[in-house]
C-alpha cells in the first residue's frame, strides 16, 4: 500500500524558515517524480513544485510565487522528500501535501497534508 | 501557463440525480487530466486519472471522459456521500494547474 506521510508543519513568524518532510513507502521511491501541492484556508489547490527522479536528472521546477524561496530535495536512501521554505510570508499559510506524479497508466498518490501557519 | 476552468462553480442536486461536471483547459493537455473529490477538512481524494481511468476503490457511478481541452466527470446516481467539492488538475505541462472547483451540495 502506498503511503505518504507529511510532517514538520507548525507556526512560524513572517521571514522565518521551516522544512517539511514526506516519508514515502509502498512504491519505488527512487524512480518517482514527486510534487508538493498546497491549499490555503478556504481556497483551492496550488502546485508548489516538483523534483524528478535522479535517473531523469533530478531537476526541480517551482511555481512562480515560491521560486527563489522554496527548495525541494529528496533522499532516496531514506525514501524521504523535503520542502525547505525560507523568507516565509503570511500568504504561505496552507496545508502542504506531498504527491507522486501520475502518468498515462498510473495514478498519482497524495498524503494527508501538514499545516503551516505563518503569523506573528 | 495552462488555465483550467470548471463549470458550473456550484450546483444543487438531489440524491439519485445524474450530475455532469465540466473542466476545460486553455491549451491541449492530451489526456493528462485528473479529478479529485474533497470534503471539508480532508485531503483531496483521487477519483479519475488520465481523463478516464477509475481509481481503485472508487465507485463505478463515477466516470470521466474527454481529451485535448474538454473533459467531463459524470456521477450517474448521486449519493449522500458525494456532496463535496470537485477539482480537476492538468499534469501535462509545468506548472501543474488546478481548476477552481465545483461545489456540489444538496438541493
Contacts between the chains, C-beta under 8 A, distances in Angstrom:
chain1	res1	chain2	res2	distance
A	35	B	96	6.9
A	37	B	96	7.9
A	44	B	87	6.8
A	44	B	98	6.0
A	44	B	99	7.8
A	44	B	100	5.4
A	44	B	101	5.5
A	45	B	36	7.7
A	45	B	44	6.7
A	45	B	87	5.8
A	45	B	89	7.2
A	45	B	98	4.4
A	46	B	98	7.1
A	47	B	95	5.5
A	47	B	96	4.0
A	47	B	97	6.7
A	47	B	98	7.2
A	50	B	94	6.9
A	50	B	96	7.4
A	61	B	94	4.9
A	61	B	95	7.3
A	63	B	95	5.3
A	64	B	95	7.6
A	95	B	43	8.0
A	97	B	43	6.4
A	97	B	44	7.6
A	101	B	91	6.8
A	102	B	34	6.1
A	102	B	49	5.1
A	102	B	50	7.0
A	102	B	91	6.0
A	103	B	50	7.3
A	104	B	31	6.6
A	104	B	32	7.5
A	104	B	50	5.2
A	105	B	50	7.1
A	105	B	53	7.9
A	106	B	49	7.6
A	107	B	34	7.8
A	107	B	46	5.7
A	107	B	49	4.2
A	107	B	53	7.2
A	107	B	55	5.4
A	107	B	56	7.9
A	108	B	34	6.4
A	108	B	46	6.5
A	108	B	49	6.6
A	108	B	91	7.3
A	109	B	46	7.7
A	110	B	43	5.8
A	110	B	44	6.1
A	110	B	46	6.9
A	111	B	43	7.1
A	112	B	43	4.9
A	113	B	43	5.3
